């Protein structure tokens, strides 16, 4: 085939795709496909852009509204996986009524929770679309490109889009090391399932390719940059995979291999040593000198948040009240740990408990449990969803990741799309009379 023939074929393919998209006005299947393509765009943008994600979410909701069958959708809202996220957002809205914060602060505090309202639309749409895997492939490709960029800027920091004087900016092309570590951990762990499946099917070449990609994510975190939250969540996620899919003898061998790899990584990576050393150093500096270190501030925020929760244990202090409470509890100059003021206690449970009390905590944990239960099955979609939920739960011990922009959207998109795929597989299994996954 000549170059001209290839160009004509490419132009024809693009023309067919464009015609298909333009025909969506008259073709419902084309409208569904358009929504799937926007979801792909959303997954591609998530590791790179904040404003782009916001625009893509609005476009996706508009595209889904064009194919939504409202009666089945409203019925689907009765399911706990949909009703509980809505209940948490409604509680955040109602919490503005008993908060002492300014109305600007109250409304600003509601906004991070509203992303949960997209979950029912994702469950509904991808229960009906056969292309749920597309956004996950797009996210993996996008994270792989970001990983390559991370290696490049680690070698030449002048190529980064971050400020040269920004702390913890080594190996970061965009956003921050916490967000990047969350992405790389999720991709590396999720890839284990298809790697094992390919090896069992005798597809060695494809398995080796995915193994190389997963190893690159891990090596980047070992030798370039990794967050301490990722160091905690990664072993938990790997342990869940081992218990769910491997025999005990294999688990013992893998544990030995993990210990050996960890020892080698510790020996060869100054970056990993420095990250681990900060645990003890930050705690010591906080205790001895009352200096605001990362670990010290978390302990300070958690202690005060528990006290705030005890003051209003049922319905909390109201939406947006956190910063005002910390301002009132601050003692000493702002340069000391006790004088620090923040609107986020760096723990998802405490963030909810301070504002909405035990009622909010019950709804939060019920939502997590309902989503966790949804993914207790076999198959790639169930595995992806399970890892997304587990990562969010455990990383939320040290951050308010459900309400943070990047990590929150990772949860909403991952759980929503994978949940829709699981529901679709169950419907197909029920209609064919087979056992659902």
N, C-alpha and C positions, 0 to 999 in steps of 0.2 A: 504494500500500500504506500503510495507516495505521500509527501507532506501535504500536498493540496487535497488529496482524498481525506486525510486525517482531519484537516481543518474543516472540510465540508461536513464530515461526519459529526465533529464536535459542535459545529454551528447548528446542524440539524437536531442534535440531542438537546441543546440549549433552547432551540426554538420550540421543540415539542414540550419541554418542561414549562416554558413560558406560556404556551398556548393552554396547557393543562391548568396552570394557575389562573389564567384569565377566564377559563371556562367554569371556574368554581361558582360563578353566579348562578349557573343553571344545573350544576352537578354536585350533589351532596357529597359523594365520595371524594371529589376534587377538593371540596371545602375541608373535609376531614384531613386529607393529605396536606393541605396548606397549614392547618393547625399543627400537624406533626413536624413540618419543616420549620415552623417558627419555634417549636420546642427544641429542635436541633440547634437553631441559632442561639437560643437562650442558654443551652448547655455549653456551646462553644464560647460564649461571652463570659460565663460565670467566673472562670479563673482570672480574667483579665480586666473586666470593667464593672463599675458600679452603676453608672448612669445607663450604660447599654443594657444591663439586666433589667432595670426598671422599665425602660422603653419596650423591651422584648416581652416582658410580662403583660403589659397593657395590650400589646398587639396580639398576644396569644389568647388572652381573655376575650378580646373582640372576635377573634377567629373561632373560638369555641362556642361563643354565644350564637354564632350563625348556624351551628349544627346541633345545638342543644335541644333535646326534647324535654320540655320543662316538667311535665308530670312525672316521668321516671326519675328525673334529676331530683325533684323535691322529695320523692319517696326514698331516694338513696341517702338523703340527709339524716334519716332516722338511724342509720347505722352508727354505732359508737365511734368508729374511725373518723366519721364526718362530724357527728354531733358534738364530740368533746372538744375538738379545736375551735368550733364555733362558740361553744360555751365559755372557753377561756377568753376569747376576744370580747364576748358580751360582758363577762365579768370585768375585764379591763375598762370597757366603756362605762359600766355602772359604777366602777370604783372612782370615777371622777366626781361623783356626787358627794362622797364623804372625805375627799382629800382636802388638805389645807394648802396645797401648792397653788401657784398661779395657774390660770386656765391655759396659758401657753405651755407650762410644764406638764400639765395633765394631758393635753392633747398630744404633745410630743411623746409622752410615755405610752400612749395607746398605739401609736404608729408601728413600733417594732412587732407587736403581736398580730397586726392585721394580715401579715403574710400568710398566717395559718388559714385564712379564709380561701386561699387558692387550693388547699388540699382537696376539698370535695370535688372541685372541677377537674383536678388531675385524676383522682380516682375514677370519676365518671367517664372522662374522655378516653383514658387508656384502658379501661375495661372494654371499650368498644373498638379501639384502634389496634390493628395488628402490628404496628410499627413502634411499639414501646421501647424496643432495644436501640432504636436510632439515637435518641438523646444520650444514652449511656455511652455508646460508641463515640459520639461527638465529644462528650466530656473527657473520655480517656485520651482521645487524640489531642484535645486542647491542653490537657495536663501534661502530656508527653512533650508537646512543643514548649510548654512553660518550663519543664524540667531541663530541656536542652538549653533554653535561654538562661536558666539558673547556673548551669555549668559555665556558660560563656561569660556571664557577668562576674562569676567567682574568679575567673581567670583575668578578666579585664573589667574592673568596676566602673570604668568611665562609660560603659555601654548601658548602664542601668537607667531606668526612668525615675528612680528614687533620688532624693537629695543626697549628695555625697557625704554630708555630715550626719545623716540619720542613723540613730543607734540600731543595732541588730539588722543592718541592711546588707550584710555580706551575702552574696549569692541570691539577692532578691531583685527581680526585674520589675515587677509591679506588686502592689498591695503590701503584704507584710509576711514575716516568717511564720506566724501562727496560721494564717489562712493557707499558705503554701504547704505547710506540714500536714494540715488536715486533708488537703486534696491528695497529696502523695501517699499518705497512709491509707486512705480509703481505696485509691486505685491499686496499690500494691496488694492489699489484703483481698479485695474483690477478685483480682486476677487469679488467685489461687484456685478458685472453683473451676473456671474454664481450663486452666492448665491441667488439673487432675483429670478432668473429663476427656481432654484431648489425648492425654497419655494413655488412658484406659481404652480409647478408641484406636490407638496405634497411630495417631497423627502427630508424629514426632516433630516435624518441621514447624508446624503451627504452634505446638507447645513450647518449643525452644524460643520462638520469637516472643511469645508472651512472657516467658521466663526472663528473657533479656530485658524487656520493658520493666517488669516488676523489680528485678534486681537493680536497675538504674535508679528507680525511685528510692529504694532503700539506701543505695550507695550515696545518692545525693544528700539524704538526710544524715548519713554517717560522716561524710567528709566535707559537706558545704555548710548546711544549717538545718537545725531541727528545733522545734519547740519542746519545752518540757512536758506540755500536755500530750503531745504525740508520743513521747517516750513512755507515758503511762497507758495510753489507750491502745497502742500497737500490740503489746503482749496480751492484753485482754481479748482483743479481736482475734488474734492468732490462736489463743487457747480455746475460744468458742468454736473455731473451725476444726481444731483437732478433736475436740470432744464430740462434735456433731458428725464428722465425716471419716475419721480415721480409727483404726484399731489401737488398743492400748500399747502393743509392742511398737507399732509405728510411732506412737506419741512419745514413748521413751527415747527412741532413736532421734526423733526430732528435737526433743528437749536437750539431749546431749549436744546435738549439732548446733542448737541455738546458743547454748552456753559457750561452746568453742568459738562460734562466730562473734558473739558479744565480746569475748575476751580479746579476740583479734582486732575487732573494731575499736575497742577501748585503747588498745596498744598503739594502733596505727593512726588514730584520728585525734589530733589535738583539739579540734572543734568539739567533738563529742565529750572529751575529757573536761573541757571548759564548761560545757553545758551542764554536765553532771556535778561539777564542783560548785556551781552556783547554788545548788540546793542547801548544802551545809553553810556556805559562806553567807548567803542572804539571811538565813535564820540567825546565825551568830551576830551579824551586824545589827539586825533588828533588836535582838534581846539585849545586847550589851550596850549599844549606843543609841537605841531608839530611832534609827535611821530608816527612811522609807524604801525598803527593798521590795522586790516582787513578792517573795514569800511572806515577808513581814507584814506588808500591807494587806495581803489576803487574810492573814490571821487577825489583823486588826479589824478589817471590814466584817469578817464572819462573826467575831465576838460581839461587835456592836449590833449587827443585824439580828443576831439571836436575842439580844436585849430589846430591840425594837419590836420583834415578833411577839415576845412575851408581854409587851405592853398592849398589844391589840391582836390576840391570838386567833380570833374567829374570822373577821373580815379585813384585818389589816388596817393600815393607815391611809389607804386610798391610792389611786393611780397618780404617779409622779411625785410621791411624797418622799422618796428615798434621799434625794439630795438635801432637802430641808432638814431631815432627821440627822444626817451626818453633820450638817452645819451646826446644829444645836449641840451635838455631842462632841464636837472638836475641842480639844484642850491643848494649850501651848501653841507655839509658832507653827506656821504651815510647813516649815522645813523638817519637822519631826513627824514620826508616824502617827501619833495621836492627833495631830493637827490637820491631817489630810481629809479632804472632803471629796466625795464622789457620788455619782448618781447610780452606780452599778456595783453591787457588792462582790462581783466576780464569782458568783455561784447561782445557777439557775433556780434552785429551790428557794434559796434565801431571797432572791430578787422577787419571786412570786409571793413568798411568805410575808415579807415586809409590807407589800402593797395590798395584798388580798387575803392574807391570813391562811388559816387551815383550809378554808373553802377553795382557795386558789391552788394550794398544794395538792389537794385531793384530785381536782380536775386535771392538773398537770400530770400527775403520776398515772391517773386513769387513762389519759390520752397516750402516754408512752407505752403503757401496758397493752392497750388495744392495738396499737401499731405493731408492737413486738409480737403479739399473738397472731396477727395477720400473716406474719412471715415465718411462722413455725411450720415449714413444709419443705418439699424438695424443689429443686430447679434453680436456675440462675437468677430469676427475678426475686424469688424468696431470699436467696443468699444476699443479693445486693441490698434489698430492703432491710434485712436483719442487721447487716453491717452498718447501714446508715443510722438506724435507730440506736444501736449499741454505741456507736461513736459519739452520737449526740448526747446520750445519757451520761457516759463516763467523762467526756470532755466538759460537760456542764457542771461537773464537780468543781472545776477551777475557773470557769467562765460562764457568762450568761449566753451560751451559744445559740439557744433557740431564738433569742431576741436580737442577737448580733446579725448584721446584714448578710455577710458572706456565708457564715456557718449556718445561719437560719435558713437561707435559701438552699443550701446543700441538703438540709433535712427535708424541706418542703418538696423540692423537686425529686430527690431520691426516693423518699417514702411514697410520695404521691404517684409517680410514674411506675415504680416497682409494684406498689399496691394495686394499681389498675391492671397491671399485667398478671398478677396473681389472681385477682378476681376474674379476669377473662379466662385464665386457664381452668379455674374451678367451674365456671359456667360451661365451658366446652366439655369438661369431664363429666359434669352432671347430665348434659344433653346427650352425650354418647353412652352413658351408663357405666363409665369407668370410675375408679376411686379418685377423688380429687386430690391434688398435691397438698 
